[in-house]
């Protein structure tokens, strides 16, 4: 099976940055604990505080799809409902 990589960034509304930062720690811990997660990093951009860079790797499409499904139903999914997502997904 081919590895799935997601790269890109999210733009967080100014008034939601604090909530996103607070929720990010738990979201990261839960994602890293998922079966099939190889790498997961979301970091706030140093020049634009509303931008958070995202890098994810999963062992295969099934693990990636499971992650996406979990996120939609999670607290993170609710907290980040208003963010603008800019992603590229590649399958290697």
N, C-alpha and C positions, 0 to 999 in steps of 0.2 A: 504494500500500500504506500501511497505517496504522502509525504509530509505536507501539511498546510501551514502557510505563513501569512499572517495579517500584519500589514504595516500602515501607518498613517497617523492621524491625529483627530482629536475632538476639540471643538471650541465650546467653552462653557460660558453661559451668561454670567456677567459680572456678579450679580447678586446671588448666584448659586455656587460660586467657587468654594466657599468655606464648607458647605455641605458635601460637595464632591470630594474634597480633600479628606474630610473625616470618614467618608464611606469607602474611600479607595483602599485603605489598609485591609479592611475585612474582605473586600472584593478580591484583592490580590491574594490574600491567604487562601480563600476558597478556590480561586482559579488554579493556583499552583498545586493544590491538593487534588484536583480533578485527575481522573485516569486519562492518560494520554497527553497531558500538558507537558511540553518540553521547556518552554520559556514564556514568561509573561512579565511585561514591564510597561507601566504607564507613568510618565514623568512630566512634571510641569515644565514648560519651556522657560528658559532663563530670560528671554527678551519679551515674551508676550504671556502674561500671567493667565490669560483666558485659554491658552493653547496647552493641551496635554498630548505629548507624543506617545504613540501606542506601538508595541511590538509583541506579537504573540506567535508561538509555534506549537503545533499539535502533531502527534504522530501520524494521524490520518484524518480523512474527512469526517468519519463517524465521531471521533473525539472532538473535532472542531464543531460539528453540528450539535453535539450534546452540550458543549459549552455555550453556544449561542442560545439554545433552548433554556438552559438554566438561567442565563443572564436576563432573559426576557421576563422571567418569573421572580427575579430576585429584588432585594431592596436597591441594589445598584441600578437595575433596570428602571426602577421607579424614580430614583434620585436623578438619573441622567436622562430622563425623558425629553428634556428641552435642549440637550446639547446637539450641536451640529457635528455629524460624523463624516470623516473623510478617510476612507480606507481603500486599500488594495489588497486583494487576497490572491495568493499564488499557490499552486499545487505543484510540488517538485517530485 
